[in-house]
């Protein structure tokens, strides 16, 4: 079980982990040990996430979101399999936590009368400077 917030807890059946060989330097250790982790969270089928959170999660996940509605997180930073697993779970928890925050509604505002007047005055002054650049007669 992975606790995200007080209301959201992900069950073990929603998360699958697969260990694969990591790429990059590391000598024989890389060839022998499957230390990289590929964590898969079935977000679309998850009963613990509200629909609004699922929509925001899909947007935040980006390329990590699959056609089947799962979030895939790959970690191969550490040499230790256990540490990579912890990092992947932390990243998933942080991603879901960010998805729980609803964005603030934008309220359209009008510029103040003074700011409009200042802008027009500055534009007229700039136009005057440009008009004086012409040929002298």
C-alpha positions as CSV (number, residue, x, y, z in Angstrom):
1,X,0.0,0.0,0.0
2,X,1.3,3.5,-1.0
3,X,-0.1,6.4,1.0
4,X,-0.4,9.6,-1.0
5,X,-2.6,11.9,1.1
6,X,-5.0,11.3,3.9
7,X,-7.8,10.5,1.4
8,X,-5.8,8.7,-1.3
9,X,-4.0,5.4,-0.8
10,X,-2.9,3.2,-3.7
11,X,-3.4,-0.5,-3.3
12,X,-0.7,-3.1,-4.1
13,X,-2.7,-4.6,-7.0
14,X,-2.7,-1.2,-8.8
15,X,1.1,-1.0,-8.9
16,X,3.3,-3.5,-10.7
17,X,7.1,-3.4,-10.7
18,X,9.4,-5.0,-13.2
19,X,13.2,-5.1,-12.8
20,X,15.3,-4.8,-15.9
21,X,19.0,-4.4,-16.7
22,X,20.1,-0.8,-16.5
23,X,22.0,0.8,-19.4
24,X,25.2,2.8,-19.2
25,X,28.5,2.3,-17.4
26,X,29.0,-0.1,-14.6
27,X,31.1,-2.9,-16.0
28,X,30.1,-6.5,-15.3
29,X,27.6,-5.4,-12.7
30,X,25.4,-3.9,-15.4
31,X,25.4,-7.1,-17.3
32,X,24.6,-9.3,-14.4
33,X,22.2,-7.4,-12.1
34,X,18.7,-6.2,-13.0
35,X,18.8,-3.0,-10.9
36,X,16.6,-0.7,-13.0
37,X,12.9,-0.6,-12.1
38,X,9.9,0.0,-14.3
39,X,6.9,0.9,-12.1
40,X,3.5,0.7,-13.7
41,X,0.5,2.3,-12.0
42,X,-3.0,1.4,-13.5
43,X,-4.4,4.9,-13.0
44,X,-7.4,4.6,-15.3
45,X,-8.7,1.6,-13.4
46,X,-7.8,2.9,-9.9
47,X,-10.8,3.2,-7.6
48,X,-8.9,5.3,-5.2
49,X,-8.5,8.3,-7.5
50,X,-11.4,10.7,-8.3
51,X,-12.1,11.4,-12.0
52,X,-10.8,15.0,-11.7
53,X,-7.5,13.8,-10.3
54,X,-7.2,11.1,-13.1
55,X,-7.7,13.9,-15.7
56,X,-5.0,16.1,-14.2
57,X,-2.7,13.1,-13.7
58,X,-3.0,12.2,-17.4
59,X,-2.0,15.7,-18.3
60,X,0.9,15.8,-15.9
61,X,2.2,12.4,-16.8
62,X,2.6,13.3,-20.5
63,X,4.5,10.6,-22.4
64,X,4.6,8.4,-19.3
65,X,0.8,7.8,-19.8
66,X,0.1,4.7,-21.9
67,X,-2.9,4.0,-24.2
68,X,-4.2,1.5,-21.6
69,X,-4.4,4.3,-19.0
70,X,-1.3,3.4,-17.0
71,X,1.5,5.6,-15.7
72,X,5.0,4.1,-16.3
73,X,7.9,5.4,-14.4
74,X,11.4,4.1,-15.1
75,X,14.3,4.6,-12.7
76,X,17.9,3.4,-13.1
77,X,19.8,6.1,-11.2
78,X,21.2,4.0,-8.4
79,X,23.1,0.7,-8.4
80,X,20.8,-0.7,-5.8
81,X,17.5,-2.3,-6.9
82,X,15.9,-1.4,-3.6
83,X,16.9,2.3,-3.8
84,X,15.6,2.5,-7.5
85,X,12.3,1.0,-6.3
86,X,12.0,3.6,-3.5
87,X,12.8,6.5,-6.0
88,X,10.2,5.2,-8.4
89,X,7.5,5.0,-5.7
90,X,8.4,8.5,-4.4
91,X,8.1,9.9,-8.0
92,X,4.7,8.3,-8.4
93,X,3.5,9.6,-5.1
94,X,4.7,13.1,-6.0
95,X,3.0,13.0,-9.4
96,X,-0.3,11.9,-7.9
97,X,0.1,14.5,-5.1
98,X,0.6,17.3,-7.8
99,X,-2.5,16.0,-9.6
100,X,-4.7,16.4,-6.5
101,X,-4.2,20.1,-6.5
102,X,-6.9,21.8,-8.5
103,X,-5.6,24.8,-10.6
104,X,-6.9,28.2,-9.6
105,X,-9.6,29.7,-11.9
106,X,-8.4,32.7,-13.9
107,X,-10.5,35.8,-13.4
108,X,-10.3,38.2,-16.3
109,X,-9.4,41.7,-15.2
110,X,-9.5,45.1,-17.0
111,X,-6.5,47.4,-16.9
112,X,-7.0,50.5,-14.8
113,X,-7.8,53.8,-16.5
114,X,-4.5,55.3,-15.3
115,X,-2.5,52.5,-16.8
116,X,-4.3,52.8,-20.1
117,X,-3.6,56.6,-20.2
118,X,0.1,56.1,-19.3
119,X,0.5,53.5,-22.0
120,X,-1.1,55.7,-24.7
121,X,1.0,58.7,-23.5
122,X,4.2,56.6,-23.8
123,X,3.2,55.4,-27.3
124,X,2.6,59.0,-28.5
125,X,6.0,60.1,-27.1
126,X,7.7,57.2,-28.9
127,X,5.9,58.0,-32.1
128,X,7.0,61.6,-31.8
129,X,10.6,60.5,-31.4
130,X,10.3,58.3,-34.5
131,X,8.7,61.0,-36.6
132,X,11.6,63.4,-35.8
133,X,14.1,60.9,-37.3
134,X,13.0,61.8,-40.9
135,X,14.9,64.1,-43.3
136,X,15.2,67.7,-42.3
137,X,13.5,70.1,-44.7
